[in-house]
Amino acid sequence: MRTLRFPSALRAARQLDRLSALVLTERYGLCMFPGMINPDQIKPNTPVVCSEEGQFAVVDHIEGNERIKLKKDEEGLHHLIPLSWVTKVDDKVHIDRPGDQAMREWITLAH
């Protein structure tokens, strides 16, 4: 993914709403906002760690361009977290909140 670096492009990017930026990102592979995560960076079986660096889940796969589906937990349930929580991706997916908060706020899928 490329980040726009030209002053006029950056000025234009700042004027776009987030939805327009996501459409441009998906269509052209451009990162309109520094730090914006490309869903292609997130791979199955990658550990998900909270802001306190503790692992609380593992990636199953990406659903669309906005959600991460997590592998089943001990109770056999999948959970979804929004891509907007992701702060960076390296050998782990890092999110912006503590694990206990993330587990309160994630979406749980029925069996």
C-alpha positions in Angstrom: 0.0 0.0 0.0 1.3 3.5 -0.8 0.9 6.6 1.3 0.2 9.8 -0.5 3.1 12.2 0.0 2.4 15.2 -2.3 1.1 18.3 -0.5 -1.9 18.8 -2.8 -2.9 15.1 -2.4 -2.5 15.3 1.4 -4.7 18.5 1.4 -7.3 16.7 -0.7 -7.2 13.6 1.5 -7.8 15.7 4.7 -11.0 17.0 3.1 -12.4 13.6 2.3 -14.8 11.9 4.7 -13.6 8.5 6.1 -16.0 6.5 3.8 -14.5 8.2 0.7 -11.0 7.4 1.9 -11.9 3.8 2.5 -13.3 3.5 -1.0 -10.2 5.0 -2.5 -8.0 2.7 -0.3 -9.9 -0.4 -1.5 -9.9 0.6 -5.1 -6.4 2.0 -5.6 -4.5 0.6 -2.6 -3.7 4.1 -1.3 -3.4 4.9 2.3 -5.2 8.2 2.7 -4.4 8.6 6.4 -1.0 7.7 7.9 -1.5 4.7 10.2 -4.6 3.4 8.5 -4.4 -0.4 8.5 -4.8 -2.3 5.2 -6.8 -5.5 5.8 -4.4 -7.4 3.6 -1.8 -7.0 6.3 -3.8 -9.2 8.7 -3.3 -13.0 8.2 -5.1 -16.0 9.7 -3.6 -17.5 12.8 -2.0 -14.2 13.9 -2.2 -13.5 17.6 -4.3 -10.5 18.7 -2.8 -8.5 21.6 -4.4 -5.7 23.6 -2.9 -2.3 24.6 -1.3 -4.0 27.6 0.5 -6.4 25.2 -1.4 -9.5 26.5 -2.7 -11.9 23.9 -6.5 -12.4 24.1 -7.4 -13.9 20.7 -6.2 -15.3 17.4 -7.3 -14.1 13.9 -9.5 -16.5 12.0 -9.9 -14.3 8.9 -10.9 -10.8 7.7 -14.6 -10.3 7.0 -15.0 -7.6 4.4 -12.8 -4.6 4.9 -14.1 -3.6 8.3 -14.0 -6.6 10.7 -11.7 -9.3 12.0 -13.3 -12.7 12.8 -11.5 -14.3 15.7 -11.0 -18.1 16.1 -13.4 -19.8 18.4 -12.9 -19.4 22.1 -13.0 -22.1 24.8 -16.8 -22.0 24.6 -16.8 -22.6 20.9 -17.9 -19.1 19.9 -16.5 -16.8 17.2 -16.1 -13.1 18.0 -15.8 -10.0 15.7 -13.7 -6.9 16.3 -13.7 -3.8 14.1 -10.6 -3.1 12.0 -10.7 0.4 13.5 -9.4 -1.0 16.8 -6.1 -2.1 15.1 -3.2 0.2 15.8 -0.4 -1.8 14.0 0.3 -5.2 12.5 3.7 -7.0 12.8 3.9 -10.6 13.9 0.8 -9.7 16.0 -2.3 -7.6 15.5 -2.2 -4.8 18.1 -5.4 -3.1 19.2 -6.0 0.1 21.0 -7.7 -1.1 24.2 -7.2 -3.5 27.1 -8.2 -7.1 26.6 -11.0 -7.0 29.1 -12.6 -4.0 27.5 -12.2 -5.6 24.0 -14.0 -8.7 25.2 -16.9 -6.6 26.6 -17.2 -4.7 23.3 -16.6 -7.4 20.7 -19.5 -9.0 18.8 -20.2 -12.6 19.7 -21.6 -14.8 16.9 -24.1 -17.5 17.7 -23.2 -21.2 17.1 
